[in-house]
Amino acid sequence: MKKRVPVSEIMTKNVVTLSTTDDLVTAEELFKKNNIRHIPVTEGARIIGMMSYTDLMRISFADAIDEDEQEVDTMVYNMFTIEQVMVKDVVTVQRHTTIRDVALFLSQKEFHALPVVDGDELVGIVTTTDLINYLLQQY
């Protein structure tokens, strides 16, 4: 197994992002359309927050079972902003951080994705799924 491989080798480079001017309906559409669970919130190329699909589901009535479900979700989503729902204290890793260090960090924390930066600029995102896929390729 390779030992000093940087996280930039396995990260997703074409990152789907949100801005604080987007709304939660847009966020849900991006999660579903791209089949993803984490979206960095950016201001230009700088990351200012992180939104997870779980964060969004906490405030929605996604489990409502009637024909007005979409209207209920939209009403609730209009009560909050991206900035109110996103995590603001975002932990990031530099693009040269080793895959081993990222795996160790994620194994000890309660989240499953890390934005990857070069200085202050967002350049990718790495998830636990990326790490599992990398390990599978090693065997």
C-alpha positions as CSV (number, residue, x, y, z in Angstrom):
1,M,0.0,0.0,0.0
2,K,1.3,3.5,-0.9
3,K,2.1,5.5,2.2
4,R,2.4,9.2,1.4
5,V,-0.3,9.7,-1.2
6,P,-1.9,13.1,-1.0
7,V,-5.7,13.5,-0.6
8,S,-5.7,15.4,-3.8
9,E,-5.3,12.0,-5.6
10,I,-8.7,10.8,-4.4
11,M,-10.8,13.9,-3.8
12,T,-13.7,15.0,-5.9
13,K,-12.4,18.0,-7.9
14,N,-15.6,19.3,-9.6
15,V,-17.3,20.3,-6.3
16,V,-21.0,21.2,-6.2
17,T,-21.2,24.4,-4.0
18,L,-23.9,26.7,-2.6
19,S,-23.7,30.3,-1.6
20,T,-25.6,32.1,1.1
21,T,-27.8,33.7,-1.5
22,D,-29.1,30.3,-2.6
23,D,-32.2,28.9,-0.9
24,L,-32.9,25.5,0.7
25,V,-35.1,24.4,-2.2
26,T,-32.0,24.8,-4.4
27,A,-29.9,22.9,-1.9
28,E,-32.3,20.0,-1.8
29,E,-32.4,19.9,-5.6
30,L,-28.6,19.8,-5.8
31,F,-28.4,17.0,-3.2
32,K,-30.8,14.9,-5.1
33,K,-29.7,15.7,-8.7
34,N,-26.0,15.0,-7.9
35,N,-26.7,12.1,-5.5
36,I,-24.4,13.7,-2.8
37,R,-24.6,14.2,0.9
38,H,-22.4,17.2,1.5
39,I,-22.1,20.6,-0.2
40,P,-19.6,23.3,0.8
41,V,-21.0,26.8,1.1
42,T,-18.6,29.3,-0.6
43,E,-18.1,33.0,-0.9
44,G,-16.1,33.2,-4.2
45,A,-13.5,30.4,-3.9
46,R,-13.4,30.6,-0.1
47,I,-15.3,28.1,2.0
48,I,-17.5,29.6,4.7
49,G,-19.7,26.7,5.6
50,M,-20.8,23.2,5.0
51,M,-24.3,21.8,4.4
52,S,-25.2,18.2,4.8
53,Y,-28.3,16.5,3.5
54,T,-28.9,15.4,7.1
55,D,-28.9,19.1,8.2
56,L,-31.5,19.8,5.6
57,M,-33.7,16.8,6.6
58,R,-33.6,17.9,10.2
59,I,-35.7,21.0,9.4
60,S,-38.0,19.5,6.7
61,F,-41.1,17.4,6.8
62,A,-39.6,15.0,4.2
63,D,-41.5,12.1,5.7
64,A,-44.9,13.8,5.4
65,I,-47.2,11.4,3.5
66,D,-49.7,13.3,1.5
67,E,-50.0,14.9,-1.9
68,D,-49.0,18.3,-0.4
69,E,-45.6,17.1,0.7
70,Q,-43.7,19.4,-1.7
71,E,-45.7,22.4,-0.6
72,V,-44.9,21.6,3.1
73,D,-41.2,21.3,2.4
74,T,-41.1,24.5,0.5
75,M,-42.9,26.4,3.2
76,V,-40.5,25.1,5.9
77,Y,-37.5,25.8,3.6
78,N,-38.6,29.4,3.1
79,M,-38.5,29.9,6.9
80,F,-34.7,29.3,7.0
81,T,-31.6,30.5,5.1
82,I,-28.5,28.5,4.0
83,E,-26.6,30.5,6.6
84,Q,-28.9,29.5,9.4
85,V,-28.7,25.8,8.5
86,M,-25.0,25.3,7.5
87,V,-22.2,24.4,9.8
88,K,-20.0,27.5,10.1
89,D,-16.9,26.1,11.9
90,V,-15.7,24.1,8.9
91,V,-12.7,21.8,9.3
92,T,-10.7,21.6,6.1
93,V,-7.6,19.8,5.0
94,Q,-4.8,21.0,2.6
95,R,-4.5,19.2,-0.8
96,H,-1.1,17.8,0.2
97,T,-2.5,16.1,3.4
98,T,-2.0,12.4,3.2
99,I,-4.9,10.0,2.7
100,R,-3.8,8.2,5.9
101,D,-4.0,11.4,7.9
102,V,-7.5,12.2,6.5
103,A,-8.7,8.6,7.2
104,L,-7.4,8.9,10.8
105,F,-9.1,12.2,11.3
106,L,-12.5,11.1,9.9
107,S,-12.4,7.9,11.9
108,Q,-12.2,10.0,15.1
109,K,-14.9,12.6,14.2
110,E,-18.6,12.8,13.8
111,F,-18.6,13.9,10.2
112,H,-18.1,12.2,6.9
113,A,-16.7,14.8,4.5
114,L,-13.9,17.3,4.5
115,P,-13.4,20.2,2.1
116,V,-9.9,20.2,0.5
117,V,-8.2,23.6,0.2
118,D,-5.1,25.0,-1.4
119,G,-4.4,27.9,1.0
120,D,-7.9,29.4,1.5
121,E,-9.2,28.3,-1.9
122,L,-11.6,25.3,-2.1
123,V,-10.2,22.8,-4.6
124,G,-12.1,19.6,-3.7
125,I,-14.0,17.5,-1.2
126,V,-13.1,14.1,0.2
127,T,-15.6,11.8,1.8
128,T,-15.5,8.5,3.7
129,T,-16.8,6.9,0.5
130,D,-13.7,8.2,-1.4
131,L,-11.5,6.6,1.3
132,I,-13.3,3.3,1.1
133,N,-13.0,3.2,-2.7
134,Y,-9.3,4.0,-2.4
135,L,-8.8,1.2,0.0
136,L,-10.7,-1.2,-2.2
137,Q,-8.4,-0.3,-5.1
138,Q,-5.4,-1.3,-3.0
139,Y,-6.6,-4.9,-2.7
